[in-house]
Amino acid sequence: MTTSELKAGVLRHLKYSLGKEEQDATLYDWRMALSLAVRDLIVDPWFAAAAQTRSTGRKRVYYLSMESVSPNTSIDLDLGFGAVTVPLSPGAYPHTLVVSTLQADVNAALGNGVVRVSRNSEGNIYFEATDKNRVVSVTAVSGEDVLGVSPLVISGPDLGDQPAVLSGASSTVNPFDFSGSNGSFALNVNGVYTDTITLTQNYPINAGQAIAADINTQIAASNGPNGLAGQIQARVNSGGFIEFVTTAVGPFATVTLSAPIDMQNLLSIGTASGAQLTGTQAQVRGAVEIAGGTDFNQGGPHNFMLGIDDNPPVQVSLTGTTALPAVFANTLDITAGVDFTGGPHGFDLAVAGYPLVTIDVSGVDTTLAPTPLTAAPQGLVDLFQERIDAQLGAGVITVGLNASNNVILTTVDAGVSTSITVSNPTGNVATGVYPVVGTAVGTDEGSAGALDIIRTRINAALSAAGQDPVQVNLDASGFLTIASSIYGSSSQVTVSDVNGGFGFVFPASDQGVRFNNSVTVGGTVDVMLAANTTVSSTRDNGIFGKDPEAVSNYMGYQVYLNSGQSGNGMPAAGDTFLIDFNNDAPGDNTNAGIMLALRDADVLADGNLGLLTAYSLVVEEVGILTSQARITQEASESLLRQSEAALQEVAGVNIDEEAASLIKFEQHYQASAQLISIARNLFDVILEL
């Protein structure tokens, strides 16, 4: 190969392969032409060598392309339950071993059979989840991306539950020194698990992994029923920011960072929640607002059939009341009993709806009873129950003991209208039972109590049928909602055969919708919608990530033919039309006439106002506003002058008055000087005598 042969090859490809003259060729064109010329010189010897090798049966040694992986290189893989860092084994690998080596690294981090590694038809590294309903995401690559696996998402139909992820405020590419003044912050996961994390080290630049490791060490040591261990992990994202990722997934997973002290803006206060991306959740809603308390023991029966997902329906019966009785407790421990022999010993008792009575407990030594509840020998509780029933009748008040061994009097009736009043204790009742008297009033748990009754009865019925619990809540308007605990097209809730229920429960059914994702690679999508046609989606962000917008079609012409040779002026068979550019601009004054017609056309204010009239109104309004502004200016200037004059009257200086005062003070000074002179002379004369 000579220089002239190479030059001739370059010029030939420049002209015939790239279609460029020498004077018009760019640097890129020259490089391409040179590459093609060199290729031509190599191909023939290459083919000849290959033919010779085949004819002689000899083996050939090929150049093996190598992929060199630097130390400390890793990729972060996420399958929907938080990113997992996959350290890559450093070294130089031939292309035939890259996939197997990377597969071994992935298996070491995630376990065998979780993610398959392969090359696609274009030779790119390809990750595929064994579970077809999962998405494999490469969320970050540390070090040089020699394998070409920079963050990408391989989309599938089900993204599933997502954890809560809370990011820090500053990147760890910066140094953070906590050795002098320790930094601390509090973490709370799901509103249950909490602890304080403290950083004490001096971290140089790019020390994110070390910071995350120190935090994770403290998280692992946070044991106990409310500790953080096993509930959350710290990691470093691709930007170097510290992230906290919950173990729990779904919309109810939360992480909150609070009370940061001397954290140097590495972390800041914040809260993040998980997500459920499978689809929508089936939910039914009651017909009547739950605004207060409810008594399901009245007006019954209150029951309905509830079907959840693919399970058979179960019957739910609502019983119970939100009303609570009045409960009066004494303040002393009466386990040892009280001696009521002799007397009198008693107290007055008033119960709402009943007359005031005096309870006489004289004649019994309850210290002889083994417990306050025994009947023989009679204990204090049994004695009080007997004497109260004798005065008010059975079934009005129940006497018992609480956990502190105090006597409690409880009304059988419940609600805010019930009450108990204890007063006027005498004898040993005053010293041993009721040194403190007073009144107790019943209460009502209201809508929260009604919700608790309904939720308890529903989930108890489902549990008895071997089914999972559902979500029972009140929405922002106070209406009952019953929602399946799963998402997507399998999520179903059906309420039927409703009896009673006060309208809180209403016959209804709902089914969730599964989200589906698809990817179009390359090109664009043009959508033309007919009149009164819309594109909608049940997803929060729509089909395209936002609502489609109509835009003009700049790619062609729309031609309407409304004249021809037929009798009614419409086009007829055989008519011909020429659509072409208007060369040399011949034509009529059609456009000018249309523009002139705009002068008198009502095109504003919904067709009620013309351009000239609108212009006149604008000029008139501007004139009025200008006049008002001028009058306001003049009034303000007059007020300013008056204010300045008033100020001068109070704080100004009168030159004439000041001059007169100066003369007066000068005369006083001269008179005083003369007086001093006379006094000096008199003093001298006296001294000479």
Summary of the structure (lengths in Angstrom):
residues: 689
radius of gyration: 47.0
end to end distance: 145.0
largest distance: 161.1
contacts: 1816
relative contact order: 0.07
helix: 30%
strand: 27%
